[in-house]
Amino acid sequence: MNVCLVHADRARARAGSTMVVVALLMAAVAMLSLSFLMVLRSSHKENQGSRESLSALYAAEAGLTAGVDQLARGEDPPFQLGSQANPVEFGGGQEYWVDATETDERIRLTSYGQTDRSRMGVEMWVQPSASGFYRWAAFGDEWVHLNSNSRTDSFDSQDGSYASQASGSGNDLHANEEGDVGSNANISMNSNIKIWGDASPGPSGTVTGSKLMNITGSTTPMATTIALPDVVVPSISVTAFNGTISQTLTSGLYHFANLQMNSNKTLTINGPATIVCDNFKLKSGSSISVNAASGPVVFYVVDDFVLNANTMIASTTSNPQDVTFKLLSDNILDPGIDVDFDSDLIGFDSNSKLYGTIYAPEAAVTINSNFELFGALVARRVDLNSNCRLHYDERLMTAGGAAAAAYDTLSWRVISQP
């Protein structure tokens, strides 16, 4: 009897121990399940927060895009798109607002995007992107040389005349410091030159001279070469031209075998106009005046291009964007060319002025002493003689209207919330 009681007590003890173990295991499983649920919940919250932050960042990026688009449409800083109190709706519960300010021709865009639970801010610095070929006061495909006392600087035609922006006197007279010089090859210079801007040789080119300190900007080579496409001359029927008298051309299309203005005569042209010339010459003291109120004037010159001393080409507002010369002219004898090759005449004589752009991808252009160009020059070779002056118009960087304006991104970063 006693033996049976002992066995029963032992059985009950084992059963109790098992129940304790089971209870402990169940408690552990419950704790693990609870921990797992808490981790899942935390992870869900983190994922939700990340998604909302990312959504807010997307909205801020959309604000930057809208800001750059506003710049491209011609809006000058400072300006705002929306505000913190009245943001711009982006869709899907997303909103943004943008501030644009300008410092030293660089534009700072700050954009804030938000959703119901999150807000992100981004900052981007941009500057106008140089477009077309007119990025320099002078650019030579094969080389550029500056003789003693030649000068390049810049001005902004939108801010008024060059004279109103210039300061200093004598050889130190200049306006702004964007009078860059560039080449796909080498740039050389004599003493006493002055470049208020950069001198940028080709990727494997160099800048040589005894007074490199007379370059106010960089002499770093360009990363890539610049391609100069051929000049394509429009097909227009030839008509006669009489340059023995002063006269006016109405807006339209013209082709003259010889456009030659005799001394002290003036040709007035009402734009828009396209003028093809087999040969172009202004004799001493003659001039061309362009009325570009309705549009610019573009010249195409096939062979000779000569500006004699004391000539003048300008629009009535002296805006370099109003007058463009595209020269098919070729005055360079290449190796292997027949000795009977008829080299074209290219002349920019002393004491003359031209307000406009010159594109001559096959010509060697020599700018003679005391010649003054307001605009830009691009040629196969460029030689600037003593005392000539090239004043680059900074508006040529984005010439072509708002649709052609573009901006280079200088920096981008996430910023703290307002």
C-alpha positions in Angstrom: 0.0 0.0 0.0 2.8 2.3 1.0 4.7 1.4 -2.2 1.7 2.4 -4.3 1.5 5.8 -2.6 5.1 6.4 -3.2 4.7 5.6 -6.9 1.7 7.9 -7.1 3.6 10.8 -5.5 6.5 10.4 -7.9 4.1 10.4 -10.9 2.4 13.6 -9.7 5.8 15.2 -9.2 6.9 14.3 -12.8 3.6 15.6 -14.1 4.0 18.9 -12.2 7.6 19.3 -13.5 6.4 18.7 -17.1 3.7 21.4 -16.7 6.2 23.9 -15.4 8.5 23.2 -18.4 5.5 23.5 -20.8 4.5 26.7 -19.2 8.0 28.1 -19.4 8.2 27.1 -23.1 4.8 28.7 -23.8 5.9 31.9 -22.0 9.1 31.9 -24.0 7.2 31.4 -27.3 4.8 34.2 -26.3 7.7 36.5 -25.5 9.4 35.7 -28.8 6.1 36.2 -30.7 5.6 39.6 -29.0 9.2 40.6 -29.8 8.7 39.5 -33.4 5.5 41.5 -33.6 7.2 44.6 -32.1 10.1 44.2 -34.6 7.6 43.9 -37.5 5.7 46.9 -36.3 8.9 49.0 -35.9 10.1 47.9 -39.3 6.7 48.8 -40.8 6.9 52.2 -39.2 10.5 52.7 -40.5 9.6 51.6 -44.0 6.6 53.9 -43.9 8.7 56.7 -42.7 11.3 56.0 -45.4 8.7 55.9 -48.1 7.3 59.2 -46.9 10.7 60.8 -46.7 11.5 59.5 -50.2 8.2 60.9 -51.4 9.0 64.3 -49.9 12.4 64.2 -51.6 10.8 63.5 -54.9 8.6 66.5 -54.4 11.6 68.7 -53.6 13.3 67.4 -56.7 10.2 68.3 -58.7 10.5 71.8 -57.3 14.1 72.1 -58.5 13.0 71.0 -62.0 10.3 73.6 -61.9 12.8 76.2 -60.8 15.2 75.5 -63.6 12.3 75.5 -66.1 11.3 79.0 -64.8 14.9 80.2 -65.4 14.8 78.7 -68.9 11.6 80.7 -69.6 13.5 83.9 -68.9 12.6 84.5 -65.3 15.4 86.3 -63.5 16.2 85.7 -59.8 15.1 86.4 -57.2 11.7 84.6 -57.5 9.6 82.1 -55.6 7.4 79.2 -56.6 4.9 78.7 -53.9 5.7 79.2 -50.2 5.6 77.3 -47.0 2.2 78.7 -46.2 0.9 78.2 -49.7 3.0 75.3 -51.4 2.6 74.1 -55.0 0.6 70.8 -55.2 2.6 68.1 -56.9 -0.1 65.3 -56.7 -0.6 62.3 -54.5 -0.5 64.4 -51.3 2.9 65.9 -52.3 3.8 69.6 -52.2 6.8 71.8 -52.8 8.0 75.4 -52.6 11.1 77.0 -54.2 13.3 80.1 -53.6 15.7 81.3 -56.3 18.5 83.8 -55.6 21.6 84.9 -57.5 25.2 85.5 -56.4 28.0 86.4 -58.9 26.0 85.0 -61.9 25.4 81.7 -60.0 21.9 80.8 -59.1 20.9 79.1 -55.8 17.7 77.1 -55.9 16.4 75.8 -52.5 13.4 73.5 -52.7 11.3 71.9 -50.0 9.0 69.0 -50.5 6.5 67.6 -48.1 3.8 65.0 -47.5 1.4 64.6 -44.6 4.2 63.2 -42.2 7.5 64.1 -43.8 9.4 67.1 -45.2 12.8 67.2 -47.1 14.9 70.1 -48.4 17.4 70.2 -51.2 19.7 72.9 -52.5 21.2 73.2 -56.0 23.6 75.8 -57.5 23.4 76.3 -61.3 24.8 78.7 -63.8 23.9 79.5 -67.4 25.3 76.9 -69.8 27.2 78.2 -72.8 25.3 77.4 -75.9 26.3 77.4 -79.6 29.8 78.4 -80.6 30.0 81.8 -79.1 31.5 80.9 -75.7 34.7 82.9 -76.0 35.8 86.4 -77.1 38.1 84.5 -79.5 38.4 80.8 -80.4 40.8 79.2 -82.9 40.5 75.6 -83.9 44.2 75.3 -84.8 45.7 78.0 -82.7 45.3 81.5 -81.1 48.0 84.1 -80.9 47.9 87.4 -79.0 50.4 90.1 -80.0 51.7 92.8 -77.6 49.0 95.0 -76.1 46.0 93.1 -77.5 43.1 92.8 -75.0 40.0 90.8 -74.3 37.3 91.4 -71.7 33.5 91.2 -71.6 30.3 93.1 -71.0 26.6 92.3 -70.7 24.6 94.0 -73.5 21.5 93.7 -71.4 23.0 96.0 -68.9 23.7 98.7 -71.4 26.6 99.8 -73.5 30.2 98.6 -73.1 31.3 102.1 -72.2 28.8 102.3 -69.4 30.3 99.1 -67.8 34.0 99.8 -68.4 36.4 101.3 -65.9 40.1 102.1 -65.6 42.1 103.9 -68.2 44.7 103.2 -70.9 45.7 99.6 -71.2 43.8 98.9 -68.0 40.5 100.0 -69.4 38.0 97.0 -69.2 34.6 95.9 -68.2 33.9 92.4 -66.9 36.2 89.3 -66.7 34.5 86.8 -69.1 36.6 87.7 -72.1 37.8 84.1 -72.5 40.1 82.8 -75.2 40.1 79.2 -76.3 41.6 76.8 -78.8 41.5 73.1 -79.7 45.3 73.3 -79.8 47.7 75.9 -78.4 47.4 79.5 -77.2 50.5 81.7 -77.4 51.0 85.3 -76.5 53.6 88.1 -76.5 54.3 90.5 -73.6 51.9 93.1 -72.4 48.7 91.3 -73.5 45.7 91.2 -71.1 43.0 88.6 -70.9 40.3 89.5 -68.5 39.1 85.9 -68.4 40.3 82.3 -69.1 42.8 81.1 -71.6 41.8 77.5 -72.4 43.9 75.4 -74.8 42.9 72.1 -76.2 43.1 68.8 -74.1 46.7 68.3 -75.1 47.5 72.0 -75.7 49.4 74.6 -73.7 49.4 78.3 -73.0 52.8 79.9 -73.6 54.1 83.4 -73.0 56.3 85.5 -70.7 53.4 87.2 -68.9 50.9 84.5 -68.0 50.0 86.6 -64.9 48.2 88.9 -67.3 45.5 86.3 -67.6 43.0 86.9 -64.8 41.3 83.5 -65.1 42.3 79.9 -65.5 44.7 78.3 -68.1 43.4 74.8 -67.5 43.1 72.8 -70.8 39.6 71.9 -72.0 38.4 68.4 -71.3 37.3 67.8 -75.0 37.8 69.5 -78.3 35.1 71.6 -79.9 33.8 70.5 -83.3 33.3 73.3 -85.8 30.7 72.3 -88.4 30.8 73.5 -92.0 28.9 76.6 -93.1 25.9 75.7 -95.2 25.0 78.6 -97.5 21.2 79.1 -98.3 20.2 78.8 -101.9 18.9 82.3 -103.0 18.7 83.8 -106.5 21.3 86.4 -107.3 20.3 90.0 -107.8 22.4 93.1 -108.6 23.8 95.4 -105.9 24.9 99.1 -106.3 27.2 100.2 -103.5 28.0 103.5 -105.0 25.2 105.2 -103.1 23.8 104.9 -99.6 20.6 102.8 -99.6 18.2 100.7 -97.5 17.4 97.0 -97.8 14.0 95.9 -96.6 13.5 92.6 -94.6 13.9 89.5 -96.7 16.3 87.1 -98.5 19.1 88.4 -100.7 22.0 87.0 -102.8 24.6 89.5 -104.2 27.6 88.5 -106.3 29.5 91.4 -104.8 28.3 93.4 -101.9 30.7 96.4 -101.9 30.0 99.7 -100.2 32.1 102.6 -101.5 33.9 104.9 -99.1 31.7 106.9 -96.8 28.5 105.3 -97.9 26.0 103.6 -95.6 23.9 100.5 -96.1 20.8 100.3 -93.8 19.2 96.9 -93.4 15.8 96.2 -91.8 15.7 92.8 -90.2 15.0 90.0 -90.2 17.1 89.4 -93.3 19.4 86.7 -94.7 22.1 88.0 -97.1 24.4 85.8 -99.1 27.4 87.5 -100.6 29.9 85.8 -103.0 32.2 88.7 -102.0 31.8 91.3 -99.2 33.7 94.5 -98.9 33.4 97.8 -97.0 35.7 100.5 -98.3 37.2 103.0 -96.0 34.7 105.1 -94.0 31.7 103.1 -95.1 29.2 101.4 -92.7 26.3 99.0 -92.3 23.5 99.9 -89.9 21.0 97.2 -88.9 17.5 97.8 -87.6 16.8 94.6 -85.7 13.6 95.6 -84.0 11.7 92.9 -85.9 14.6 90.4 -86.1 18.4 90.0 -86.7 20.4 90.0 -89.9 22.6 87.0 -90.9 25.3 87.3 -93.6 26.8 84.3 -95.5 30.1 85.1 -97.3 31.4 82.6 -99.8 34.8 84.1 -100.8 36.4 87.4 -99.9 35.5 89.3 -96.7 37.2 92.6 -96.3 36.6 95.5 -93.9 38.9 98.4 -94.8 40.0 101.0 -92.2 37.5 103.1 -90.4 34.5 101.0 -91.2 31.6 100.3 -88.9 29.0 97.4 -88.7 26.4 97.6 -85.9 22.7 97.5 -85.2 20.9 100.7 -84.0 21.1 99.3 -80.4 24.7 98.1 -80.8 23.6 94.7 -79.6 26.0 92.0 -80.9 23.2 89.4 -81.2 21.6 91.4 -84.0 24.4 90.8 -86.6 26.0 87.5 -87.5 28.6 86.7 -90.2 29.1 83.1 -91.3 32.1 82.8 -93.6 32.7 79.9 -96.0 35.9 81.8 -96.9 39.1 79.7 -96.9 42.5 81.6 -97.0 44.7 78.7 -95.8 46.8 76.7 -98.2 46.9 73.1 -96.9 49.6 70.6 -97.7 48.8 68.9 -101.0 46.6 71.7 -102.2 47.1 72.7 -105.8 49.4 75.7 -106.2 46.7 77.4 -108.3 44.4 77.4 -105.3 42.5 80.7 -105.2 43.0 81.9 -101.6 40.2 84.1 -100.3 40.9 87.5 -98.9 40.1 88.0 -95.3 40.7 91.5 -93.8 39.9 93.2 -90.5 41.7 96.5 -91.0 42.7 99.1 -88.4 40.4 101.5 -86.6 37.2 99.7 -87.5 34.4 98.4 -85.3 32.0 95.5 -85.6 29.2 94.7 -83.2 28.3 91.1 -83.9 29.5 87.5 -84.1 31.9 86.0 -86.7 32.0 82.3 -87.5 34.8 81.3 -90.0 35.7 77.6 -89.5 38.0 77.5 -92.6 39.7 80.9 -92.3 42.8 82.3 -90.7 41.6 85.6 -89.2 44.0 88.4 -88.3 42.5 91.3 -86.4 44.6 94.3 -87.1 45.8 97.0 -84.7 43.1 99.2 -83.1 40.2 97.0 -84.5 37.4 96.7 -82.0 35.0 93.7 -81.9 32.0 93.6 -79.6 30.7 90.1 -79.6 32.6 86.9 -80.4 35.0 85.4 -83.0 35.3 81.7 -83.9 37.8 80.7 -86.7 40.2 78.1 -87.8 43.1 80.3 -86.7 43.1 83.6 -84.8 45.8 86.2 -84.6 45.1 89.3 -82.6 47.5 92.1 -83.5 48.9 94.8 -81.3 46.3 97.1 -79.6 43.2 95.3 -81.0 40.3 94.9 -78.5 37.8 92.1 -78.3 34.8 92.6 -75.9 32.8 89.4 -75.4 29.0 89.9 -74.9 28.0 87.6 -72.0 24.5 87.3 -73.4 25.9 85.2 -76.2 26.3 82.3 -73.7 22.5 81.7 -73.8 21.7 83.4 -77.1 18.7 82.0 -79.0 15.9 82.8 -76.7 14.4 81.1 -73.6 13.9 77.8 -75.4 17.6 77.5 -76.0 18.6 78.6 -72.5 20.2 75.8 -70.4 21.9 75.6 -67.0 24.9 73.6 -65.7 24.5 72.1 -62.2 27.4 73.1 -60.0 26.4 71.4 -56.8 23.5 69.5 -55.1 22.9 68.6 -51.4 20.2 67.8 -48.9 19.6 70.6 -46.5 17.8 70.9 -43.1 14.1 71.6 -42.9 13.0 75.2 -42.5 
